[in-house]
């Protein structure tokens, strides 16, 4: 969200450093190791459920960013949202398979790596699940959690599950049967039309060479075989090659945070805040440079 208006991601580290430095200077708090922590003064047995105030504010205000009609607050949205109910069903199916894969120790290190890869793909596509105004049926970010099932199928084959050399199977439960090829050491998933490679695994090593199950492409999803076309529309941003994890060498300029964040946050968030604060912005994209999606956004590589 910050990169879209051009704020450098590394500026967050600079602000965090200032915040931690300020804490270190306070007489009432000290940095310590967990083993040196004092004994608890008491126990909080019940922490009341909470919600993000900006979500509640957005749901109450028609036309606000991320607004969705028909909900009183986030608790109401979480309980009645049709899209959340749909994907919770998908998650339950994948979670059952993941749990079954761990019923016994993995047959080999390669099998263990493929199961771990399935867990990673499943977790990666939980990003912002439960947030208002994002996701839904046909949203690639959530739909691609099905890719975890492909890694699980590879783990089953690596463990010695019987298979034909070539067969058709809806391996990712997206409603379309893919063409699958398997040998003792290789597993490949092809699109049913055109034979494009969707996934390719080295079963002996437990490594995926093609697929990028964790891709977060900004493209609609109909099924895994449909080639995604990135539909990002916000301005391209770039970072100089020499730019690492610091903001050294970049001069901040005063900017009104309300211009960047005001439309997302409730008005009372700004009480007592300064009108402007130092902000680091990314340079303009060079005229000779062409924008391309980040590797994490590409479908196969």
C-alpha positions in Angstrom: 0.0 0.0 0.0 2.9 2.3 0.7 4.8 1.5 -2.4 1.8 2.4 -4.6 2.1 6.1 -3.8 5.9 5.8 -4.1 7.0 5.5 -0.4 10.1 3.4 -0.1 9.5 0.2 1.8 12.8 0.6 3.6 11.4 3.8 5.1 9.5 1.5 7.5 12.8 0.2 8.8 14.1 3.8 9.3 10.9 4.7 11.3 11.2 1.5 13.3 14.8 2.3 14.2 13.8 5.7 15.4 10.9 4.2 17.5 13.2 1.6 19.1 15.8 4.2 19.8 13.2 6.3 21.6 12.1 3.3 23.7 15.7 2.6 24.7 16.0 6.2 26.0 13.0 5.7 28.3 13.8 5.1 32.0 10.7 2.9 32.6 11.5 0.2 30.0 14.6 -1.9 29.4 15.7 -4.4 26.8 16.2 -7.9 28.3 16.4 -11.5 27.4 13.3 -13.7 28.1 15.3 -15.6 30.8 15.8 -12.3 32.6 12.2 -11.2 32.5 10.6 -10.5 35.9 7.9 -12.8 37.2 4.4 -12.0 36.0 2.4 -9.7 38.2 -0.8 -11.4 37.3 -2.7 -13.3 34.6 -5.1 -11.9 32.1 -7.5 -14.8 31.7 -9.7 -13.2 29.1 -8.7 -10.8 26.3 -11.8 -9.5 24.7 -12.1 -9.9 20.9 -11.3 -6.8 18.9 -11.5 -5.5 15.4 -9.6 -3.0 13.3 -11.2 0.4 13.7 -10.5 1.3 10.1 -12.5 -1.7 8.9 -15.5 -0.8 11.2 -15.3 2.8 9.9 -15.2 1.6 6.3 -18.1 -0.7 6.6 -20.2 2.1 8.1 -19.3 4.6 5.3 -20.6 3.8 1.8 -18.0 4.6 -0.8 -15.1 4.3 1.6 -12.0 2.3 0.4 -12.6 -1.5 1.1 -16.3 -0.9 1.9 -18.6 -3.8 1.5 -22.4 -3.3 1.7 -24.6 -5.1 4.2 -22.4 -5.4 7.3 -22.5 -3.6 10.6 -18.9 -4.1 11.5 -16.1 -6.7 11.1 -17.6 -9.2 13.4 -20.8 -9.2 11.3 -18.7 -9.5 8.1 -16.6 -12.4 9.5 -19.8 -14.3 10.5 -21.9 -13.7 7.3 -19.5 -13.0 4.4 -20.4 -15.5 1.6 -16.8 -15.3 0.2 -15.3 -16.2 3.5 -17.7 -19.1 4.0 -16.8 -20.4 0.5 -13.1 -20.3 1.0 -13.3 -21.8 4.5 -14.8 -24.8 2.8 -11.8 -24.9 0.3 -9.4 -24.5 3.2 -11.0 -27.3 5.1 -10.5 -29.7 2.2 -6.8 -28.8 1.8 -6.2 -28.8 5.5 -7.6 -32.4 5.7 -5.1 -33.5 3.1 -2.3 -31.7 4.8 -3.1 -33.3 8.1 -3.3 -36.7 6.5 0.1 -36.2 4.9 1.5 -35.9 8.4 -0.2 -38.9 10.0 3.2 -40.7 9.8 6.8 -39.6 9.5 7.8 -38.8 5.9 9.1 -41.8 3.9 12.2 -39.8 2.9 13.7 -36.3 3.2 12.4 -35.5 -0.3 8.9 -36.4 0.8 9.3 -34.2 3.8 10.4 -31.2 1.7 7.5 -31.6 -0.7 5.0 -31.7 2.2 6.6 -28.6 3.7 6.3 -26.9 0.3 2.6 -27.7 0.3 2.2 -26.1 3.7 4.1 -23.0 2.5 1.8 -22.7 -0.6 -1.3 -23.0 1.6 0.0 -20.4 4.1 1.1 -18.0 1.4 -2.4 -17.8 0.0 -4.0 -16.9 3.3 -2.7 -13.4 2.9 -5.3 -10.9 4.0 -7.9 -13.6 4.4 -10.7 -12.1 6.5 -10.0 -8.6 5.5 -12.8 -6.5 4.1 -12.8 -5.3 0.5 -10.4 -7.9 -0.9 -10.5 -11.4 -2.3 -13.4 -13.5 -3.4 -14.3 -16.2 -5.9 -12.0 -15.7 -8.9 -9.4 -13.9 -6.9 -6.0 -15.5 -7.8 -4.5 -14.7 -4.4 -7.0 -17.0 -2.5 -7.8 -19.4 -5.3 -4.1 -20.4 -5.7 -4.1 -22.0 -2.2 -5.2 -25.1 -4.3 -1.5 -25.3 -5.5 -0.8 -26.9 -2.1 -2.6 -30.0 -3.4 -0.1 -30.3 -6.3 2.8 -30.4 -4.0 1.0 -33.0 -1.9 0.4 -35.1 -5.0 4.1 -34.9 -5.7 4.9 -36.0 -2.1 2.6 -39.0 -2.6 4.4 -40.0 -5.8 7.8 -39.5 -4.2 6.7 -41.8 -1.4 5.9 -44.5 -3.9 2.3 -44.1 -4.7 1.3 -46.1 -7.8 0.7 -44.1 -10.9 0.5 -44.5 -14.7 3.2 -42.8 -16.9 0.5 -40.5 -18.3 -3.0 -39.8 -17.0 -5.6 -37.0 -16.5 -6.5 -35.8 -13.0 -7.9 -32.6 -11.5 -4.8 -32.5 -9.3 -5.6 -29.1 -7.8 -9.4 -29.4 -7.5 -10.0 -26.3 -9.7 -12.6 -28.0 -11.8 -10.3 -28.8 -14.8 -8.4 -32.0 -15.4 -4.7 -31.5 -16.1 -2.4 -33.9 -17.9 0.0 -35.6 -15.6 3.3 -37.2 -16.4 5.3 -39.2 -13.9 8.4 -41.4 -13.7 10.3 -42.6 -10.7 12.1 -39.3 -10.3 10.0 -36.7 -12.2 6.5 -35.4 -12.0 5.1 -32.9 -14.5 1.7 -31.2 -14.7 0.6 -29.9 -18.1 -2.4 -27.9 -19.3 -5.1 -30.0 -21.0 -5.0 -27.7 -24.1 -1.6 -26.7 -25.5 0.4 -28.8 -23.1 2.0 -25.9 -21.2 4.0 -26.8 -18.2 2.3 -25.7 -15.0 4.5 -27.6 -12.5 7.6 -29.8 -12.7 9.1 -31.6 -9.7 12.2 -33.6 -9.0 10.8 -36.3 -6.8 14.2 -37.7 -5.8 15.3 -34.3 -4.5 11.9 -33.0 -3.3 12.3 -29.8 -5.3 9.9 -27.9 -7.6 11.7 -26.6 -10.7 8.6 -25.0 -12.4 5.4 -23.6 -11.0 6.0 -21.0 -8.3 3.0 -22.1 -6.2 3.4 -19.0 -4.0 2.9 -16.5 -6.9 0.7 -13.5 -6.0 -0.2 -12.4 -9.5 -2.7 -9.5 -9.8 -4.8 -11.4 -12.4 -8.3 -13.0 -12.3 -8.5 -16.8 -11.8 -10.8 -19.2 -13.7 -8.6 -22.3 -13.3 -4.9 -23.1 -13.0 -4.5 -23.8 -16.7 -5.8 -20.4 -17.7 -2.7 -18.2 -18.4 -2.9 -15.2 -16.0 -2.5 -11.7 -17.4 -1.2 -9.3 -14.8 -3.7 -6.5 -14.5 -1.8 -4.1 -12.2 -2.8 -0.5 -13.0 -0.9 1.5 -10.4 2.2 3.4 -11.3 5.4 1.5 -11.7 7.9 1.8 -8.9 11.6 0.9 -8.8 14.5 0.9 -6.5 18.1 1.7 -7.6 20.4 -1.4 -7.7 22.5 0.1 -5.0 19.6 0.5 -2.7 19.5 -2.1 0.1 17.8 -2.1 3.5 18.6 1.5 4.6 17.6 4.9 3.5 21.1 6.4 3.7 21.7 8.7 0.8 18.0 9.5 0.3 16.7 12.8 1.5 13.3 12.7 3.1 10.8 15.4 2.3 7.9 16.5 4.4 4.6 15.0 3.4 1.1 15.0 4.8 0.3 11.4 5.8 -3.4 12.0 5.4 -2.9 12.3 1.6 -1.6 8.8 1.6 -3.5 7.1 4.4 -6.4 9.4 5.2 -8.9 7.7 3.0 -8.2 4.3 4.6 -8.2 5.3 8.3 -10.8 6.7 10.7 -10.6 10.5 11.3 -9.8 10.0 15.0 -6.5 8.3 14.1 -5.0 11.7 13.3 -5.8 13.3 16.7 -2.5 14.8 18.0 -0.5 13.8 14.9 1.6 16.4 13.1 0.4 17.8 9.8 3.5 16.5 8.0 6.3 14.1 8.7 9.5 13.2 7.0 8.9 10.6 4.2 11.2 8.8 1.8 9.9 8.5 -1.7 11.2 6.2 -4.5 12.7 8.0 -7.5 10.7 8.3 -10.7 11.0 5.4 -13.1 13.8 6.1 -15.6 12.5 6.8 -19.1 14.5 3.9 -20.5 13.3 1.4 -18.0 10.3 -0.9 -18.6 8.1 -2.1 -15.7 7.8 -5.8 -15.1 6.1 -7.8 -12.3 8.3 -9.0 -9.4 9.3 -12.7 -9.5 6.8 -13.4 -6.7 4.1 -12.3 -9.0 4.9 -14.4 -12.0 3.2 -17.7 -12.6 6.0 -20.0 -13.7 9.8 -19.6 -13.8 
